[in-house]
């Protein structure tokens, strides 16, 4: 019989991994953005203070080039980038 853990693991492995890619200047700006109720959209990494943390629940990676985009990484090793036209 299939267990709930097996189904959850299958779903996790089938979905692409999402990563925010942004430059340091953009990162410093998004860390200050709050929802109307005062909750920050940025969350620090709980165990590693030197890591950029999460934005809207998605891991952040700091890029050297100026950018604000989401990279999807698929289990077959391929990836796809969606660049944002939002000016931060």
One Martini backbone bead per residue (centre of mass of N, CA, C, O) as a GRO file, in nm:
protein
   88
    1UNK     BB    1   0.098   0.036   0.021
    2UNK     BB    2   0.058   0.364  -0.005
    3UNK     BB    3   0.202   0.646   0.119
    4UNK     BB    4   0.202   0.971   0.197
    5UNK     BB    5   0.510   1.013   0.169
    6UNK     BB    6   0.531   0.910  -0.125
    7UNK     BB    7   0.347   1.123  -0.252
    8UNK     BB    8   0.496   1.374  -0.155
    9UNK     BB    9   0.771   1.302  -0.282
   10UNK     BB   10   0.673   1.290  -0.572
   11UNK     BB   11   0.576   1.583  -0.588
   12UNK     BB   12   0.847   1.721  -0.520
   13UNK     BB   13   1.007   1.587  -0.764
   14UNK     BB   14   0.812   1.701  -1.000
   15UNK     BB   15   0.868   1.976  -0.911
   16UNK     BB   16   0.996   2.267  -0.949
   17UNK     BB   17   1.247   2.469  -0.860
   18UNK     BB   18   1.248   2.780  -0.687
   19UNK     BB   19   1.435   3.092  -0.767
   20UNK     BB   20   1.555   3.379  -0.663
   21UNK     BB   21   1.702   3.639  -0.864
   22UNK     BB   22   1.935   3.884  -0.730
   23UNK     BB   23   2.065   4.163  -0.647
   24UNK     BB   24   2.183   4.337  -0.381
   25UNK     BB   25   2.012   4.593  -0.416
   26UNK     BB   26   1.738   4.451  -0.440
   27UNK     BB   27   1.754   4.296  -0.175
   28UNK     BB   28   1.762   4.549   0.013
   29UNK     BB   29   1.470   4.636  -0.076
   30UNK     BB   30   1.288   4.374  -0.025
   31UNK     BB   31   1.338   4.357   0.289
   32UNK     BB   32   1.124   4.619   0.331
   33UNK     BB   33   0.875   4.477   0.238
   34UNK     BB   34   0.522   4.513   0.304
   35UNK     BB   35   0.236   4.448   0.404
   36UNK     BB   36  -0.049   4.597   0.518
   37UNK     BB   37  -0.002   4.432   0.809
   38UNK     BB   38   0.339   4.442   0.843
   39UNK     BB   39   0.447   4.203   0.682
   40UNK     BB   40   0.708   4.054   0.566
   41UNK     BB   41   0.824   3.909   0.258
   42UNK     BB   42   1.077   3.861   0.410
   43UNK     BB   43   1.293   3.579   0.510
   44UNK     BB   44   1.508   3.454   0.705
   45UNK     BB   45   1.750   3.244   0.768
   46UNK     BB   46   1.737   3.045   1.047
   47UNK     BB   47   2.057   2.905   1.042
   48UNK     BB   48   2.177   3.145   0.833
   49UNK     BB   49   2.280   3.470   0.834
   50UNK     BB   50   2.448   3.468   0.543
   51UNK     BB   51   2.180   3.418   0.416
   52UNK     BB   52   1.911   3.554   0.227
   53UNK     BB   53   1.664   3.360   0.207
   54UNK     BB   54   1.316   3.470   0.168
   55UNK     BB   55   1.065   3.529  -0.097
   56UNK     BB   56   0.760   3.430  -0.075
   57UNK     BB   57   0.895   3.134   0.004
   58UNK     BB   58   1.151   3.184  -0.178
   59UNK     BB   59   1.451   3.135  -0.258
   60UNK     BB   60   1.759   3.315  -0.246
   61UNK     BB   61   1.979   3.454  -0.504
   62UNK     BB   62   2.276   3.609  -0.559
   63UNK     BB   63   2.366   3.831  -0.809
   64UNK     BB   64   2.594   4.012  -1.000
   65UNK     BB   65   2.378   4.092  -1.177
   66UNK     BB   66   2.124   4.278  -1.275
   67UNK     BB   67   1.824   4.146  -1.110
   68UNK     BB   68   1.469   4.005  -1.138
   69UNK     BB   69   1.409   3.660  -1.086
   70UNK     BB   70   1.295   3.332  -1.194
   71UNK     BB   71   1.408   3.000  -1.130
   72UNK     BB   72   1.365   2.690  -1.290
   73UNK     BB   73   1.423   2.360  -1.162
   74UNK     BB   74   1.468   2.052  -1.299
   75UNK     BB   75   1.517   1.707  -1.267
   76UNK     BB   76   1.681   1.701  -1.561
   77UNK     BB   77   1.860   1.994  -1.534
   78UNK     BB   78   1.681   2.201  -1.623
   79UNK     BB   79   1.597   2.550  -1.711
   80UNK     BB   80   1.399   2.852  -1.620
   81UNK     BB   81   1.356   3.200  -1.700
   82UNK     BB   82   1.189   3.478  -1.531
   83UNK     BB   83   1.160   3.802  -1.601
   84UNK     BB   84   1.129   4.105  -1.449
   85UNK     BB   85   0.967   4.440  -1.491
   86UNK     BB   86   1.013   4.521  -1.211
   87UNK     BB   87   1.082   4.806  -1.019
   88UNK     BB   88   1.307   4.822  -0.726
   0.00000   0.00000   0.00000
